[in-house]
Amino acid sequence: MVVTPPRRGQPGNPQRPGNPQGKAGDENVAGLAARKAAARLLAAVIDARTPLDGLTDNEHGHPQYKALDGRDRALVRAILVTALRHRMTIAGLLSKRLEKPLPANATALSHILHIAAAQILFLDIPDSAAVDLAVTHAKSDPRTLRFSGLVNGVLRSLARAKEAELAPALAATSEAPQWFSERLVAAYGADKARAILAAHRHEAPVDFTVKADPALWAERLGGIVLPTGTVRVEKLAANVTDLPGFADGAWWVQDAAASLPARLFGDIGGQRVADLCAAPGGKTAQLVLAGATVTAVDTSKNRLARLKQNLDRLGLPAELVQTDLLDYRPAHLFDAVLLDAPCSSTGTVRRHPDVPWTKTMADVEKLADLQRRLLAHAVTLVRPGGRIVFSNCSLDPIEGEDLYRDFLAETPSVVADPIQAGEFDGLDPFLTPDGTLRTTPADLALGPPGISGLDGFFAARMKRTG
């Protein structure tokens, strides 16, 4: 079915009797508030490049989201994650049903269609409910009122055709904006880039770093032990706070890749170690557990408060310092420094599918410049002979391999300290010829995609010589 967008002033579907503008009583239509919130938040992500986590924060999130009850908040989050995870496939299937593209200023209409299509194609929601709520939504908004007939026709056509068209559309589509796809191909080649993008279509499993006895906790949590020692659960049967071991501080949630950089110091028992940009504290906890005296530095008061809460639950001590890292001048130099630098977060798309849509190549380059400055300062905080580990959760070499090589070339007081094959359990598959660490969501294939993969991470180890 091909639908032609109406010309301005041309009516769409006839309005319901007694409700000429489709507005009266809309607030009482079950599920409509959630769909309106989903469309509004999708607009904030796509049009204003606003991160989804901030919009859906239960305390500081978007007012339209916070006005919903817990069940509707979960629904909105599920719709948004799905709409972003499959954005290009949805766009292609919607486009097939239009005789000509939507007007350039019809962004509100586009978001209504994407929200409904995500439900029809990927979520366990009756097609009729998704269509009817989208039509009611369109009628309630003056910007989309005249398109309500188009909404009805396009979505009903989509619902009828999904069994025949969805699988071929998924096979032919990469779920990423052009800039992101091009960067992956440039960095990893076409085949590996394709595998990474395929992994992004699947929800990430939940990983736990445990204080001791991973096999025991894998059994208790219903998971497996990865070669790196992380405990992995494909899907949680309860909220994290209700799981065994949470109240006792036996473990913390931390992606397997995120747990690797702190291990690269080796034996740090009795050493003074700084964890820079430390919040939310997973790496801090690892360093303390390894026997170090740890100073955790972060610029955000709120993030440090969260870090303290996490450490208190785990029963692990650390000195907390709130400051801009570039202004940090400790009284004594550290034996080792970990800088997990702020980055584009392109390695976390499985968990945060908004990232490719809220970032640009300009953001990647700007963040790489910030990382260079932070790393240069981090070196000044460690004693001669001490180790520096630099890491981030970006997939782009500009923030990883390229930055590392350039930094070594321009910093005579630092030399490479390559990670050796066999030095750490489970790390060899992720080592590069330069002795650095590189993981991607396409790595760690364990069978089903829901239990495989890990975040994209880069980590390098260096030593200060003077």
N, C-alpha and C positions, 0 to 999 in steps of 0.2 A: 504493500500500500504506500502510495506517495501522497503526502499532504502538502498543500500550498499554504504558506503563511498568509493570513488575511491582510488586505490593504488597510491602512489607517481608516477608521470609521466603519469598516465592514464588521458585522457582528460575527461572533463565534457561535457556540452552542446557545440555544434559547435558555434563558434564566429560569430557575425554579419559580413556580407560582408563588407570589407573596414575598419573593426575595429577589427583586429585580437586579440588584447589584451583587448578589451572592455573598452578602456580608452578614445580614441579621442572623444571629444565632450561631455564627461560625465558631465562636469561642466554646460552644458546647459539643462540637463535632469531635467524637473520640479520635484521638491520634493526630488531629490537625496541628495542634500546637507543637508537637514533636517534629512534624514534617516542616513546618515553617521555621523552626529553630535550625533544623538541619540545613535547609536552603540558605538561611542567613549566614550560618557559619561556613558553609561551602563558599559563599561569596567572599567572606573575609579571608579565607585561605587563598582562593584563586585570584581574586581581584586586588586584594590589599596585601597579599603575601604574609598573612598573620599565622604564626605557628598554631597547629591544632591543639597541642597540649595546653597552651595558655587559654585558649577559648573554652576548653572543656574542663578547666580546673574547678573543682567543687567549691572553692572559697573565693577565688579571684577571677573566675571565668566570665564569659559573656552573660549579661543579664537575662537574655532570652533562654539560655541554657540553664542557668541557675534557678529559673522560675519553675522548671520541670521537677517532677518527683524522680526518685532514684531509678525506677523502671524505665521511664521515658528518657532519662539521661543516658542510660545504657543503650537504648534503642538508637538514639541520635548518634552516639559515638560509633555504634556498629554500622549505621548507614554511611556515615562520613568516611570511616576507614575503608569501607568497601568501595564507595564512589571514587575515592582517590586512588586506591590500589588498582582499580580497573578503568581508570578515567579514559584512556585512549580507546579501549574496546567499546565502552559505552558510547563515546562520541561517534565512533564509526557506525555503530548500529542505529543510532538516532539519525545520523546524517543520511543514511540510506532511505529513510522514510520522509525526507523533505525534498520537495521539488527544487527548492533553492535554499541556500543557507539562511539562517535566521538573521535578522537585522543586527548590525554591529552593536547597537545599543540595547539589544534584548538579552542582557546578561541575566536578569532576574528570571526570565523564561527558561534560559539554558540551565540554570541551577535547579529549577523545579523539575525539569525533565531528567536531569542527571540523578537527582535524589530518588525519583520514582523508578527510573531504570535500574538503579543499583538494587532496589528491593525486588523488582520483577526478575532480574537475571541471576542474582546471587544470594538473596536472603530468603528465609523461610517465612514469607509473608504472602498472603493470598494476592494474586494479581489484581483481582477486582478492587481490593482495599487500596492497593498502591495507586491504581488508576483513579478511582473515585476521589481519593484525598488530594491527588495532584490537580484534578479538575477543580475541586472546591477551592484549593489554594490559589489557582490561577484566577478564579472568579473573584476572590477576595482582595486582589491587589490591582489597583488601577493601571499599573504598568503592564499587567499580563491579562487583564480581563478579556480583551478582544482575541486573545490566543487560546481561550479555553477549549474551543472546538479542535484546534490543532493538537493540544495536549491530549485530549481524549482519543483522537484518531491515531496519533503516533504511538502512544503507549499501548493501546489495544492491539495495534499491528505488531508491536514488539512482543507482547505477551504471546500472541498466536505463533510467532515465528521463532521463539527463543530455542526450542529444542533442535530445530534444523540449523539455525544460524550461529548460535553461541560458540560451539566448539571450533568451527572454521574461523570465526572472527578472532578467538583467542590465539589460535595457531598462527595467524597472519599479522598479529599486532604486538608491538613493544609498548609496555605501559610506562612511558616516560616522555617528558618533553624533549624536543630535539637536542637542546644543548647538553642534556644529561646523557642521552644515548651516544652522542658523538664523543663525549669525553671518555665514556667507558670503552668504546671501540678503540680510541686512540691509545688508551692505557693498557688494555688487556687483549685486544684483537676481537674480531667479530664473534668467534665461537664462545669465548669466555664472557664477553659482554652479554651475549644472548642468555647464557646460563645464569648470570647475575640477575638480569631482568626477570627471568622466569622464577627465580627464588623469591623475588620481591612480591610475587603474587600470593605468597603463602604467609600466613601468620607465623611469627617466630615462636619457637617453644620457650619454655621458662627454665632458666638456668639458675642453679644455686651453688654458691661457694660455701663449703661446710668447714667448720673448725677442725673436725676430725672424723674419721671413719666414713668415707663417701659411700661405701657399699651398704652400710647400715641405713644411711639416710636415703639412698636410692630406693631401698626396699620400703621404708616408711612413707616416702612421698610418692611412690608408684612410678619411679623413673629408672634411668640407667646412669652408669658412670661413664663419662667420656674419657678418651685417652689422656686428656689434660688433667683429669681429676675432678672436673666439674660434674655435678649431678644435674641431669636434664629430665624434665617432665614435659611431655607433648602438650597436654592440656590439664589445667588445674581443676580439681573436683570441688574446691572451696576457695574462698578469699585467702590471700596470702596470710593475713593476720590470724586466720583460723586454723592454719596448718600446724601439725605437730612440729615442735622445735622453735616456732616463732617466738613465743613468750619467753622461752629459755635462752634465746640468743644463740642457738646452735648453728645458724646459717644466715646468709643474706642473699637476696636476689642480685645476680650479676651475670651478664652474658659471658659465655666461655671466653670470647675474644678479649673482653674487657679485663678478665682476670689474668691475662698473660703478662702485660708490661711489668707489674709489680714483682713477678717471679724472676725477672732478668737480672736483678742485683745479686742473686745467689745468696750466700750466707751473710745476713746482716745482723745477726744476733749481737746486741750490745752497741750497735752503731746509732749515731744520730742521723735521722733521715727526714728530709722535707718532702711533703706531698703538696705540690703546687697546683692551684686550681682544683682543690681536693674534693669539693662536694660532688655527689652526695655521700661519699665516704667509703665506697667498696674497696678501693685501693688502699686507703688509709688503714682500714681494718686488716687487710692482708699484711701490710708492713708491720703493724703492731703485733699481729699473731706470729710473725716471723721473728719476733724478739727485738725489734728496733724501738728506739725512743723517737716518736714521730711528732713532728710539727706539721699541722694541716693548715694550709694557707688558702684563703678564698676571698674574693672581693665582695661577695654578697652576704649580708647579715642574715637574710632569710635562709639562704642555702647552708650557711654554717650552722644555723639553729637546727636544720634538718639533719645535718651531719652529726651534731651532738646527740640528737635523739637516737639516731641509728647506733652510734657507738655506745650510748648508755644501755640500749637493749642488749647489745652484744657483750657488754661488760668489758670493753676495751678502752684504755686511756690514751689520750693524745692531747698535746697542746694545740689550741685553736687560735689562729691569728686572722683577723679581718683586715685586709689592706689591699690596695692595688698592687699586684705583684711587681710592677715596674718601680714601685716606691719602696719595696721591702728590702731592709738592710738589717739582717740579724746581727746580734753581738758576736756570735761565733759562727765560723763556717761549718757546714754539714759534711758528714762522711759520704753522703749520697743524696741525690736529688731526683725526684720523679716529676716530670712535667707532662701531664696529660692535658694538652693544650686545647683551648676552644677552637672549634673547627666548623666546617660546613655540615658535619654529621651525615654525610652521604652514605656512610657505611651502615646506618641504622634504619634504612628505608623499610625493611620488613616490619619494624616496630612503629615507624613514623612515616607513613606513606605521603605525608604532606611535604616532606623535605624537598623533593625535586621541583615542587610547584611553588615553594616559598623562597627558594634560593636561585641565584643566577651565577654565571661564570664570573661576573664581577665580584660577587660575594666570596667565591672561592679564592680569588686572587687577593682580595682585601684581607681575608682571614689568614692566608699564607704569610702575608707581610707581618701581621700581628704575631704569628707564631715565631717568625724569625727574631723579632724583637724580644719576645718572652724567653726564647731559648738562649739568646745572647746574655740576658740578665740572669737566667737560671744558672749558667756556668759560673758566674761570679759568686754564687752562694755555696759552692762546694770547694772543699780543700784540694790542693794539688794532690793528685793520685786518686782522688775520689771519683765515683761513677755518676754519670748522668744518664737517665733513661728518658727519651722523648717519645711521646705517643699521641695518637689521636684516632678518632673514629671516622676518618674520611677515606673514601676510595680513590681520591684523586692524587696522583703522584706530585702534583704541585704542592700539596700539603704534606707529602710524605717523602718518597724516595728522592725527588728532585731537591726538595728543601734540605734534606739531610746531606746530600753530596755537596751542594753549594755551601752549606754552613761549614762543613769540614774544610773545604778549600779556602774559605775566607777567615777562618778562626784558628790561628797558629797555636793557641793554648789548649786546643782540644784535638784528640786523636780518636779514630774509630776503635771500638772495643767489640769486635764481631762476636755474635752468638755462634757457638760451635755446635756442629751436629752431635747429637747424643748428650748435650749438656743438660737438657731438661726433658723430662718425660712428656711425650705427646707433641712436642713443638717442631720436630724435624719437617713435617709436611708443609710448614708455613715459613720456612727459612728461605731467604733469597740468596743469590750468589754473593751479595755484599755482606752477608751475615746479619741482615736485618729481618724483621718479622713482618709478614703481610698476610692478612686473612681477608676473605671475601664471603658473601653469602652463598656463593657457589661451591665453597670448600666444605670439607667434613661431610661427605656423602654417606649417609647411614641407612639408605633405603628410602622410605617415604619422605617427601619434602617437609612434612610437618615436624619431623624429628631431626632433620639434617640442617647443615649450614651453621653459620655464626656471623656475628656482625663483621663488617669491614673494618679492619684496624691496621694501623702501621705502628711499628715500634722500632727504635734503634737505640743501641747502647754505646756510650762514649766515655772517655776518660779525660779528666783535666790533667794536663802535664805541667802547668805553671801558672 
